[in-house]
């Protein structure tokens, strides 16, 4: 089989899994008070918890999915993820009129589906492309970033926005969109799973010779470690903490960009009404998603040349700087869109660099299982980032200055991650 077909299947799968990053398109409708004509009346913190539950469940289930790779074929595992993800959104559409039900269906069940399927394209891709691990991990997960653009725009603006134009079986707009998305995700992920097949045993790309570990001071992926061995190395905990800090910033912005954008643009006088501010924030989110996808490809390809350590340092440092400036930049239309794009670009890099670094440090053979453990930090960040932002948003009681503190916390976390990157050294087996 042509190895590039695997990349195509990976993109289809990840386009659907990336729907979790479109959450901000729903937050305004979910948090509109009942007294103002809202349907749900959730607090900002409750809306954040649904998003956080999805991210945390995604990360935890991914560890189990890594282990399941020994019992199920990649095709079976990815298909199972698509079925569970689709079921979560379908149930959320049919019954998600309250916070607990949305937390369970969209958050827990939907997140579990993402966790089951997500690792498959990465693990399969690295085995087909041992010569281009950074590039292929970036390509394999690029759809996750790009997908958010599609789902945000379909729900919010394309063809009038499904949230505004579609009502199925008497359901409100939010639940109608959940139902449509659920069916779509189930079908597309199962189709993409058809080409999730491992290469033959001993496969090597034509013209590629594996590097000799003893002749290289770089992590090459030729040192093979089980998860048990990996968990005893300082490199694992360094990568884990770095991923936590870097992911926290991006996930905080995904959750809050619409709420922050509306607050900041209205407070600065750039726009006069919520609808206009919301449209601009939606555009910023779409560009965030596009650059999120491009960042996965670009940072992955760059790291194949600069090395994982240097690339991780540059990415985390750049994210620290832009998060420090985000509150001020977000007060203008251009500033909000440009800064969101840069944050999205850097955030996307996490999902190319950390799996590639995991393969480099701990081996290609067990990357599916090992990366699940590294990825747990993303689950923690998925709780911490949105919850910190939601807490300060609620505490500020409408004051735009409530956004300063969470953005400074995120900037500090990224700066610490950049410093940690400088300490990375290849592990030694045994």
C-alpha positions in Angstrom: 0.0 0.0 0.0 1.2 3.5 -0.8 2.1 5.1 2.5 0.6 8.4 1.6 -2.8 6.9 1.6 -2.4 6.4 5.3 -1.8 10.2 5.7 -5.1 10.9 3.8 -7.0 8.5 6.0 -5.4 10.2 9.1 -6.5 13.6 7.9 -10.2 12.5 7.5 -10.2 11.0 11.0 -8.6 14.0 12.6 -10.9 16.4 10.9 -13.7 14.9 13.0 -11.8 14.5 16.2 -10.8 18.1 16.1 -14.4 19.1 16.6 -13.7 19.5 20.3 -11.7 22.7 19.4 -14.8 24.2 18.0 -16.4 24.5 21.5 -16.1 28.3 21.6 -18.8 28.6 18.9 -21.3 27.2 21.4 -20.3 29.1 24.5 -22.1 32.3 23.9 -25.5 30.6 23.4 -24.9 28.2 26.3 -24.0 31.1 28.7 -26.7 33.6 27.7 -28.7 34.1 31.0 -32.3 32.7 31.0 -33.5 36.2 31.9 -32.0 37.5 28.6 -33.8 34.9 26.5 -31.1 32.2 26.8 -32.0 28.5 26.5 -29.5 27.0 28.8 -28.3 29.7 31.2 -24.9 27.9 32.0 -22.2 29.9 33.8 -18.9 30.4 32.1 -17.4 27.9 34.5 -20.0 25.3 33.6 -19.3 25.8 29.9 -15.6 25.4 30.6 -16.2 22.2 32.5 -17.8 20.5 29.5 -14.8 21.4 27.4 -12.4 20.4 30.1 -14.2 17.1 30.7 -13.8 16.3 27.0 -10.1 17.1 27.0 -9.4 15.2 30.2 -11.3 12.1 29.2 -9.6 12.3 25.8 -6.2 12.2 27.5 -7.0 9.4 30.0 -8.6 7.2 27.4 -5.7 7.6 25.1 -3.5 5.7 27.6 -6.0 2.8 27.5 -6.1 3.1 23.7 -2.3 2.7 23.5 -2.6 -0.6 25.4 -5.6 -1.7 23.3 -3.3 -1.5 20.2 -1.9 -4.9 21.3 -5.3 -6.5 21.1 -7.1 -4.6 18.4 -6.0 -3.7 14.9 -5.5 0.0 14.1 -8.6 -0.1 11.9 -10.7 -1.6 14.7 -9.5 0.9 17.3 -10.0 3.9 15.1 -13.5 2.8 14.1 -14.5 2.2 17.7 -13.4 5.8 18.5 -15.6 7.1 15.7 -18.6 5.2 16.9 -18.2 6.4 20.5 -17.5 10.0 19.4 -20.6 10.0 17.2 -22.8 8.4 19.8 -21.7 11.1 22.4 -22.8 14.0 20.1 -26.0 12.2 19.0 -27.0 11.7 22.6 -26.0 15.3 23.5 -28.2 16.5 20.6 -31.2 14.4 21.7 -31.0 14.8 25.4 -28.5 17.6 26.2 -30.8 20.3 27.5 -29.1 20.4 30.9 -25.5 20.9 32.1 -25.1 17.4 33.6 -26.2 15.7 30.4 -23.9 17.8 28.2 -21.1 17.1 30.6 -21.6 13.4 30.2 -22.4 13.1 26.5 -20.3 15.8 24.8 -17.6 15.9 27.5 -17.1 12.3 28.8 -18.5 10.1 26.0 -17.3 12.4 23.2 -13.9 12.8 24.8 -13.6 9.0 25.1 -14.2 8.6 21.4 -11.5 11.1 20.5 -9.1 9.3 22.9 -9.7 5.9 21.3 -9.1 7.1 17.8 -6.5 9.9 18.1 -3.4 7.8 18.7 -4.0 5.4 15.8 -2.9 7.8 12.9 0.2 8.8 14.8 1.3 5.3 15.7 0.6 4.0 12.2 2.2 7.0 10.5 5.4 6.8 12.5 5.8 3.2 11.4 5.3 4.0 7.7 7.5 7.2 7.9 10.5 6.4 10.3 12.5 8.7 8.0 10.2 11.7 8.5 8.7 11.4 11.9 8.3 15.1 12.6 6.6 15.8 9.2 4.3 12.8 9.4 3.1 13.4 12.9 2.4 16.9 11.9 0.5 15.8 8.8 -1.3 13.0 10.7 -2.8 15.4 13.2 -3.1 18.5 11.0 -6.7 17.7 10.4 -7.4 18.0 14.1 -6.5 21.7 13.9 -8.1 22.3 10.5 -11.3 20.5 11.5 -12.2 23.1 14.0 -12.4 25.7 11.3 -14.9 23.7 9.4 -17.1 23.0 12.4 -16.9 26.5 13.7 -17.8 28.0 10.4 -20.6 25.5 9.6 -22.2 26.1 13.0 -21.6 29.9 13.2 -21.6 31.5 9.7 -21.5 29.4 6.6 -24.9 29.2 4.9 -26.2 31.4 7.6 -24.8 29.2 10.4 -26.4 25.9 11.4 -26.9 27.3 14.9 -29.1 30.0 13.4 -30.9 28.2 10.7 -31.5 24.5 11.6 -34.0 23.0 14.1 -34.3 19.2 14.0 -37.2 17.5 15.8 -38.0 20.7 17.7 -34.6 20.8 19.3 -32.8 24.1 19.9 -30.0 25.2 17.6 -27.1 23.9 19.8 -28.6 20.4 20.2 -29.6 20.2 16.5 -26.0 20.9 15.5 -24.7 18.3 18.0 -27.0 15.8 16.3 -25.8 16.6 12.8 -22.2 16.6 13.9 -22.6 13.2 15.7 -23.8 11.4 12.6 -21.2 13.1 10.4 -18.3 12.1 12.8 -19.4 8.5 13.0 -19.5 8.0 9.3 -16.3 9.9 8.4 -14.1 8.3 11.1 -15.2 4.8 10.2 -14.4 5.5 6.5 -11.0 7.0 7.4 -10.2 3.9 9.5 -10.3 1.6 6.5 -6.7 2.6 5.6 -5.3 2.5 9.1 -3.0 -0.5 8.5 0.5 -1.1 9.9 3.4 -1.7 7.4 4.8 -5.2 7.1 7.3 -6.3 9.8 10.8 -5.0 9.1 9.5 -2.3 6.7 12.0 0.4 5.7 11.3 3.2 3.2 13.3 2.9 0.0 16.8 4.4 0.3 16.6 5.0 4.1 19.1 3.5 6.5 18.3 3.6 10.3 20.8 5.7 12.2 23.1 3.9 14.6 22.4 5.0 18.2 26.0 4.7 19.3 27.2 7.0 16.5 24.7 9.8 17.4 24.3 12.2 20.3 20.8 12.8 19.2 17.7 10.9 20.2 17.0 8.8 17.1 14.2 6.4 18.1 16.5 3.4 17.9 16.5 3.0 21.7 13.3 1.1 22.4 11.6 1.4 25.8 8.4 0.0 27.3 6.1 2.4 29.2 7.4 1.0 32.4 11.0 1.8 31.5 10.0 5.2 30.1 8.3 6.2 33.4 11.6 5.8 35.2 13.4 8.3 33.1 13.7 12.1 33.9 13.1 12.8 30.2 9.5 11.6 30.4 8.7 14.0 33.3 10.5 16.9 31.5 8.4 16.3 28.4 5.3 15.9 30.5 5.7 19.2 32.3 6.6 21.0 29.1 3.5 19.7 27.4 1.4 20.8 30.4 2.7 24.4 30.2 2.5 24.8 26.5 -0.9 23.1 26.0 -2.4 25.1 28.9 -2.1 28.4 26.9 -3.6 27.1 23.7 -6.5 25.3 25.4 -7.2 28.4 27.5 -7.5 30.5 24.4 -9.7 27.9 22.5 -12.2 28.0 25.4 -12.1 31.8 25.9 -11.4 33.4 22.6 -15.1 34.2 21.8 -15.9 35.4 25.3 -12.7 37.4 25.6 -12.9 38.8 22.1 -16.4 40.1 22.7 -15.4 41.7 26.1 -12.2 43.2 24.7 -13.6 44.7 21.5 -16.7 46.2 23.2 -14.5 47.6 26.1 -12.1 49.2 23.6 -14.9 50.8 21.6 -13.7 49.0 18.4 -17.3 47.8 17.9 -20.6 48.9 19.2 -22.6 45.7 19.5 -22.2 42.1 20.6 -23.1 40.6 17.2 -20.3 42.4 15.4 -17.8 41.6 18.2 -18.9 37.9 18.1 -18.4 37.8 14.3 -14.9 39.1 14.6 -14.1 36.7 17.5 -15.5 33.9 15.3 -13.1 34.9 12.5 -10.2 34.9 15.0 -11.2 31.4 16.1 -11.3 30.2 12.5 -7.8 31.6 11.8 -6.6 30.1 15.1 -7.8 26.7 13.8 -6.3 27.1 10.4 -2.9 28.1 11.8 -3.3 25.3 14.4 -3.3 22.8 11.5 -0.5 24.6 9.6 1.6 24.8 12.8 1.5 21.0 13.2 2.9 20.5 9.7 5.4 23.4 9.9 6.8 22.8 13.3 7.1 19.0 12.6 9.0 19.6 9.4 11.2 22.3 11.0 12.1 19.9 13.8 13.3 17.3 11.4 16.0 19.8 10.5 16.6 21.8 13.7 16.1 18.9 16.0 13.3 18.4 18.5 15.0 20.1 21.5 15.6 23.4 19.6 12.2 23.4 18.0 10.5 22.8 21.4 12.4 25.7 22.9 11.6 28.1 20.2 7.9 27.1 20.1 7.4 27.5 23.9 9.3 30.8 24.0 7.3 32.3 21.1 4.1 31.2 22.8 5.1 32.8 26.1 5.7 36.1 24.4 2.4 36.2 22.5 0.4 35.2 25.6 2.0 38.0 27.5 0.8 40.5 24.8 -2.6 38.9 24.1 -4.7 41.0 26.4 -3.5 44.2 24.8 -3.5 42.9 21.2 -7.0 41.4 21.6 -8.5 44.9 22.1 -8.4 45.6 18.3 -9.8 43.6 15.4 -6.5 43.1 13.6 -4.7 42.4 16.9 -7.2 39.8 18.0 -7.0 37.9 14.7 -3.2 38.1 14.3 -2.5 37.1 17.9 -5.0 34.3 17.8 -3.3 33.0 14.6 0.1 33.0 16.2 -1.2 31.3 19.3 -2.9 28.7 17.2 0.3 28.1 15.1 2.4 27.5 18.2 -0.2 25.4 19.9 -0.4 23.2 16.8 3.3 22.5 17.1 2.7 20.6 20.3 1.0 17.8 18.5 3.8 17.3 16.0 6.8 17.9 18.3 5.8 15.9 21.5 4.8 12.6 19.7 8.0 12.9 17.6 10.1 13.5 20.7 8.4 10.6 22.4 9.4 8.4 19.4 12.9 9.8 19.4 13.6 9.3 23.1 11.7 6.1 23.8 11.5 4.3 20.4 9.2 4.0 17.4 7.9 0.6 18.3 6.0 1.6 21.4 5.2 5.2 20.5 1.4 4.5 20.5 1.5 3.4 24.1 4.2 5.7 25.4 2.7 8.9 23.9 -0.5 8.2 25.7 1.4 8.6 29.0 3.0 11.9 27.8 -0.4 13.0 26.6 -1.9 12.8 30.1 -0.4 16.2 30.7 -2.7 17.6 27.9 -5.7 16.3 30.0 -4.5 18.2 33.0 -3.9 21.3 30.9 -7.4 20.8 29.5 -8.8 21.2 33.0 -6.4 23.9 34.2 -6.5 26.3 31.2 -10.2 26.7 30.7 -11.0 26.5 34.4 -8.5 29.3 35.3 -10.0 31.4 32.5 -13.6 30.6 33.5 -12.9 31.4 37.2 -11.4 34.8 36.6 -14.1 35.6 34.0 -16.9 34.9 36.5 -15.0 36.6 39.3 -14.6 39.8 37.3 -18.4 40.2 36.9 -18.2 41.6 33.4 -14.9 43.6 33.8 -12.6 43.0 30.9 -9.6 43.2 33.2 -10.5 39.8 34.5 -8.7 38.3 31.5 -5.3 39.7 32.4 -4.4 37.2 35.2 -5.2 34.0 33.3 -3.2 35.1 30.2 -0.2 36.0 32.4 -0.4 32.6 34.1 -0.4 31.0 30.6 2.6 33.1 29.6 4.5 32.0 32.6 3.7 28.4 32.1 5.1 28.6 28.5 8.2 30.3 29.6 8.9 27.6 32.1 8.4 25.0 29.4 10.9 26.8 27.2 13.5 26.6 30.0 12.8 22.9 30.5 13.4 22.3 26.8 17.0 23.4 27.2 17.6 20.6 29.7 16.5 17.7 27.4 19.1 15.0 26.8 18.6 11.5 25.1 17.9 8.7 27.6 20.1 5.6 27.9 18.5 2.2 27.9 19.3 -0.1 30.8 
